[in-house]
Amino acid sequence: MSTVKRIDHVAYLVPNIDAALVAFAALGLEPSSRELVASQKTEACLLPIADGNIELISPAGNESLQRFLAKRGPGLHHIALEVESIELFLADLEAKGIPLIDRVARIGARGHKVAFVHPKAFGGLLVELVEIASHE
């Protein structure tokens, strides 16, 4: 089995990234990158902190994120765990009967391979698996 290396990021869903950046700037956190992830219809902005990141995400046409905001408002959306081999990790989880949203990794923010584990696997917590692209 592939191993979890670290928490890559904690994702905070907001309706407006520009407004959220003002609040996070008061904590001394500044963005290192900001991008539109067209394949996921999401805007993402990374705020480095220690060995991880806070990722501000906002829907850019993503209906699931829009429903989340309408129902719950801004807040914690998911945690992302960096893994060594996402394909091996997904295969192992599936063999253990862990419910997955993604059985096959896809390209996400920063060009990394990503896949999501169903929230019912962790008591309602959405977990994203991330395999860091080789360019970082």
C-alpha positions, 0 to 999 in steps of 0.5 A: 500500500502507498503511504500517507506522507502529510496533510497537503491542504485543508480546503475552506469553501467560500463564496468569494475568494477575494473577500476571504483573502482579506481575512486571511491576510490579517493572519499574515497568510498570503497566496502562493498560487491562484487558478481556475480548475476548469475541469472541476469548475472550481477556483482555488487559491493556496495559502502556504502555512508551515509544511501544508496549505490552506486552500480557499475554494469557490465554485466557478460553475461547480453545482455541488459546491454551490449546493454546499454553500447554499445548505451549510454556508462557508466552511471546511470542505475537505482535507487533502492527504498527500500519498506516494502512489495514488493508484496503489492507494485507491486500489488498496482502499477499494480492496478494503471496501472503503467507498470512493467517489473517484476510482481513477485519479484525475488532474486537479489543482497545481497539476497534481493527481487527485481522487476523493474518498466518499465522506461516509468512509470517515464519518462525514469528512470528505478526504482528497488524496493527492499525488504531487506532480513531479515538477514540484 
